[in-house]
Amino acid sequence: MIFRFESPWYLALLLLLPLLALWPLWLNKARPSALRYANVKVAASAQAVRSWRVTLRPILPLLRVAIIAMVIIALARPQTGQAKEIITGEGVDIALALDISGSMASLDFEPENRLEAAKRVIASFVQERPYDQIGLVVFASDAFSQSPPTTDHNVLLRLLNRTELATDLGIDDGTAIGLGLANAGNMLKDSDAESKVVILLTDGVNNAGEIDPVTAAEAAKSLGIKVYTIGMGRPGQVPVPTTDMVGRQQVVLQESTLDEATLQQIADVTGGRYFRAIDTTELAQIYDDINALEQSQIEIESYTRYRELAPWLLVPALGLFLAEVTLRKTVFRKLP
């Protein structure tokens, strides 16, 4: 809802109202009224008793000021408006495939682990694409649909935020890249969008699941799906939090392994691209690059329909004016 004054400069006239309200008082002081009595005893016996008419008579100037104020505000043309958008064209249908295997707990994306860094960057990517249908698949030793493709990105972001490591969820650890890609492709198979994209992020090597990653890529290609693959993690040894046999938390160094050849092959088969990220800045840049590569063909026509509020002021002002004139000519009428 939008509120505005179409002609706001008229509101400057409201600054004159205090002077208008004080004008009758100044006149009374400048020219005090007098009344001649035939018998001064009558004036002495009055005991300065004020009738209700005398007491209430000052409301007439106040009514006049209120009427003028309402007319001035009406001249400024107060309006309420409802903004609307007409969206034509077509967005891109996207399935996000996110690795939640135990290795995503590695702390080489300080101050966060790999999963938390990925979630934060993906959330920013989703917010940049308000008109696309986006779904979320997570995978470890198996793959799960976390969210079907939707334009309700608030729901998607809540589900993304709740995503946890396989080890925290109590499910079998592993990295089923083929299953994750197949699940994401299946999510888009019934899509009528002209552009269908899977963005697959992993930090490991396919070591679980019954589907080979390249086979899943061939299936995605047959469905007209382009796959962008992202390899995440620094090469060499990286810090990983672990729990020892007595339940104590500690950080140890473990070798980071990533099957870049397979990720590159998946991208090549489907006409996508492979990216490597070794820190959060690079990861954010990769999603920015994909965002630029996959532009939605959307046209947005915005307009605002305004409703005039002046009648809601002019009608009461007219009623007050008639009441003021009637009171001035009857109840509060001055004698000549």
C-alpha positions in Angstrom: 0.0 0.0 0.0 1.3 3.4 -1.0 0.2 6.8 0.4 1.1 10.1 -1.3 -0.1 13.7 -1.9 -0.4 14.5 -5.6 -0.1 18.3 -5.0 1.8 18.5 -1.7 2.7 22.2 -2.0 -0.9 23.1 -1.0 0.0 21.8 2.5 2.1 24.9 3.1 -1.2 26.8 3.5 -1.7 24.9 6.8 1.0 27.2 8.3 -1.4 30.1 8.1 -4.1 28.3 10.2 -2.6 29.4 13.6 -2.8 33.0 12.5 -6.4 32.5 11.4 -7.3 30.9 14.7 -5.8 33.8 16.7 -7.3 36.5 14.6 -10.7 36.7 16.5 -8.8 37.0 19.8 -6.7 39.9 18.5 -9.8 41.7 17.2 -11.5 41.4 20.6 -8.5 42.9 22.3 -8.1 45.6 19.7 -11.8 46.6 19.8 -13.4 45.6 23.1 -17.2 45.5 23.0 -19.3 47.6 25.3 -23.0 47.6 26.3 -24.9 50.5 27.7 -27.4 49.8 30.5 -30.3 52.0 31.2 -29.8 51.0 34.9 -26.4 50.2 36.2 -27.9 48.1 38.9 -28.7 45.5 36.3 -25.1 45.1 35.4 -24.1 45.0 39.0 -26.6 42.2 39.8 -25.4 40.0 36.9 -22.6 38.6 39.1 -20.7 37.8 35.9 -22.7 34.7 35.2 -21.8 33.1 31.8 -24.5 31.3 29.9 -23.7 28.1 28.0 -24.1 30.0 24.7 -21.3 32.4 25.8 -19.1 29.4 27.0 -19.5 27.4 23.7 -19.4 30.3 21.3 -15.5 29.9 20.8 -16.1 26.6 19.0 -17.4 28.5 15.9 -13.9 29.9 15.0 -12.4 26.5 15.7 -15.0 24.8 13.4 -14.1 27.3 10.7 -10.4 26.6 11.1 -11.0 22.8 11.0 -13.1 23.2 7.8 -10.3 25.2 6.1 -7.7 22.7 7.2 -9.8 19.8 5.6 -10.2 21.8 2.4 -6.5 22.5 2.2 -5.6 18.8 2.7 -8.2 17.9 0.1 -6.6 20.3 -2.4 -3.3 18.5 -1.8 -5.0 15.4 -3.2 -4.2 12.6 -0.7 -4.1 9.2 -2.5 -3.6 5.6 -1.7 -2.1 3.3 -4.3 -1.7 -0.4 -4.9 1.4 -1.3 -6.8 1.1 -4.3 -9.2 3.4 -6.2 -11.5 2.6 -8.0 -14.7 5.2 -10.6 -15.4 5.5 -12.1 -18.8 8.1 -14.5 -20.2 9.7 -17.5 -18.7 12.2 -18.2 -15.9 14.8 -21.0 -15.6 13.9 -24.1 -13.7 16.8 -25.0 -11.4 17.6 -28.0 -9.2 20.3 -27.5 -6.6 22.1 -30.7 -5.7 24.1 -30.3 -2.4 26.5 -32.7 -0.9 25.9 -33.3 2.8 28.5 -36.0 3.4 30.7 -35.9 6.5 33.6 -34.3 4.6 31.5 -31.2 4.2 32.3 -30.5 7.9 35.9 -29.6 6.9 36.9 -26.2 8.3 38.9 -24.9 5.3 36.1 -22.3 4.5 36.8 -20.4 7.8 35.1 -19.4 9.9 32.5 -21.8 8.7 32.6 -25.4 7.6 32.0 -26.3 3.9 28.3 -27.0 4.3 27.5 -23.8 6.1 29.5 -21.7 3.6 27.7 -23.4 0.7 24.3 -22.8 2.3 25.0 -19.1 2.8 26.2 -18.6 -0.8 23.3 -20.7 -2.2 20.8 -18.6 -0.2 22.2 -15.4 -1.8 21.9 -17.1 -5.3 18.3 -18.0 -4.7 17.4 -14.5 -3.6 18.9 -13.2 -6.9 16.4 -15.3 -8.9 12.9 -14.4 -7.7 11.1 -15.6 -10.8 12.7 -19.0 -11.2 11.4 -22.3 -9.9 14.1 -23.7 -7.8 14.3 -27.1 -6.0 16.8 -28.7 -3.6 18.3 -32.2 -3.5 20.7 -33.3 -0.8 22.9 -36.4 -1.0 25.3 -38.4 1.0 25.2 -42.2 0.7 21.7 -41.7 -0.7 19.9 -38.7 -2.3 16.8 -37.0 -0.9 14.5 -34.3 -2.3 14.6 -31.5 0.3 12.3 -29.2 -1.6 10.4 -29.6 -4.9 10.9 -26.8 -7.5 9.0 -23.8 -6.2 8.8 -20.0 -6.6 8.0 -19.7 -2.9 11.6 -19.1 -2.0 10.9 -18.3 1.6 10.0 -22.0 2.1 13.0 -23.1 0.0 15.3 -21.0 2.1 13.9 -22.3 5.4 14.5 -25.9 4.2 18.0 -25.0 3.0 18.7 -23.5 6.4 17.6 -26.7 8.1 19.9 -28.9 6.0 22.5 -30.7 8.1 25.4 -33.1 7.7 24.7 -36.7 7.2 26.6 -37.5 10.4 24.4 -35.1 12.3 21.2 -36.6 10.8 22.3 -40.1 11.7 22.3 -41.5 8.2 25.0 -43.4 6.4 27.9 -41.3 5.3 29.2 -41.4 1.7 29.1 -39.4 -1.5 26.6 -40.6 -4.1 27.2 -38.1 -6.8 25.4 -40.2 -9.4 22.3 -40.5 -7.2 22.3 -36.8 -6.4 22.4 -35.9 -10.1 19.8 -38.4 -11.0 17.4 -37.2 -8.3 17.9 -33.6 -9.4 17.3 -34.5 -13.1 14.2 -36.4 -12.1 13.0 -33.3 -10.3 13.1 -31.4 -13.7 12.0 -34.1 -16.1 8.4 -32.8 -16.3 9.4 -29.2 -16.5 8.1 -27.2 -19.5 10.7 -24.5 -19.1 12.8 -23.7 -22.1 15.9 -23.8 -19.8 16.5 -26.5 -17.2 19.6 -26.4 -15.1 21.2 -28.6 -12.3 23.9 -27.0 -10.1 25.7 -29.8 -8.4 28.1 -29.1 -5.5 30.3 -31.7 -4.0 33.7 -32.0 -2.2 34.5 -35.6 -2.8 34.6 -38.7 -5.0 31.6 -40.8 -5.9 31.8 -43.8 -3.6 28.1 -44.7 -3.0 24.9 -45.3 -4.8 24.0 -47.6 -7.7 24.1 -44.9 -10.5 27.3 -43.9 -12.2 27.7 -40.1 -12.4 28.4 -40.0 -16.1 25.4 -42.3 -16.7 23.3 -39.8 -14.8 24.8 -37.0 -16.9 23.8 -38.8 -20.1 20.2 -39.1 -18.8 20.2 -35.4 -17.9 21.3 -34.6 -21.4 18.5 -36.6 -22.9 16.0 -34.5 -20.9 17.5 -31.3 -22.1 19.1 -30.5 -18.7 22.4 -28.6 -18.4 24.6 -29.4 -15.4 27.0 -27.0 -13.8 29.3 -28.8 -11.4 31.2 -27.2 -8.5 34.1 -28.9 -6.8 34.5 -27.5 -3.3 37.6 -27.6 -0.9 41.2 -26.8 -0.7 43.7 -29.4 -2.0 45.9 -31.3 0.4 45.3 -31.7 4.1 42.4 -29.7 5.7 41.2 -29.4 9.3 38.2 -31.6 10.1 36.4 -31.8 13.5 36.1 -35.3 14.9 34.9 -36.9 18.1 37.2 -39.4 19.9 36.2 -42.6 21.6 35.4 -40.8 24.9 33.3 -38.1 23.2 35.8 -35.3 23.2 35.8 -32.9 20.3 39.0 -32.3 18.4 40.3 -31.1 15.0 42.5 -33.3 12.9 44.1 -32.9 9.5 42.7 -35.1 6.8 43.5 -35.4 3.1 41.0 -33.6 0.8 40.1 -35.7 -2.2 38.0 -34.4 -5.2 37.2 -36.2 -8.4 37.6 -33.2 -10.7 37.8 -35.3 -13.9 34.3 -36.8 -13.3 32.9 -33.4 -12.5 34.4 -32.0 -15.6 33.0 -34.9 -17.7 29.5 -34.4 -16.3 29.6 -30.7 -17.3 31.0 -31.5 -20.7 28.3 -34.1 -21.5 25.4 -31.8 -20.6 26.8 -28.6 -22.1 27.5 -27.0 -18.7 30.7 -25.9 -17.0 32.9 -27.1 -14.2 34.1 -24.8 -11.4 36.5 -25.2 -8.5 36.2 -23.2 -5.3 38.8 -23.2 -2.6 37.3 -20.5 -0.4 34.0 -18.7 0.2 34.9 -15.7 -2.0 35.5 -18.0 -5.0 32.3 -20.0 -4.3 30.2 -16.8 -4.3 31.8 -15.7 -7.5 31.0 -19.1 -9.1 27.3 -18.7 -8.3 27.4 -15.2 -9.6 28.9 -16.5 -12.9 26.2 -19.1 -13.2 23.6 -16.5 -12.4 24.9 -14.4 -15.3 25.1 -17.4 -17.6 21.5 -18.5 -17.0 19.4 -15.3 -17.5 15.6 -15.6 -17.1 13.6 -14.3 -20.1 11.3 -12.2 -18.0 9.6 -8.9 -18.7 8.1 -7.0 -15.8 5.5 -4.2 -16.3 4.9 -2.3 -13.1 2.1 0.1 -12.5 0.3 1.7 -9.5 -3.4 2.4 -9.3 -4.3 5.3 -7.1 -7.5 6.1 -5.3 -8.5 9.7 -4.4 -9.1 10.3 -0.7 -10.2 14.0 -1.1 -13.9 13.2 -1.0 -13.5 11.7 2.4 -12.4 15.2 3.5 -14.6 17.4 1.5 -17.9 15.7 2.5 -17.3 16.1 6.2 -16.0 19.6 5.6 -19.2 20.5 3.9 -21.2 19.1 6.7 -19.2 21.0 9.3 -19.6 24.2 7.2 -23.4 23.8 7.1 -23.4 23.1 10.9 -21.2 26.2 11.6 -23.4 28.5 9.5 -26.6 27.1 11.1 -25.2 27.6 14.6 -24.0 31.1 13.8 -27.4 32.1 12.5 -29.4 30.5 15.2 -28.1 29.4 18.6 -25.0 31.7 18.5 -26.6 34.6 16.6 -25.4 38.0 17.6 -27.8 40.8 18.3 -27.4 43.9 16.2 
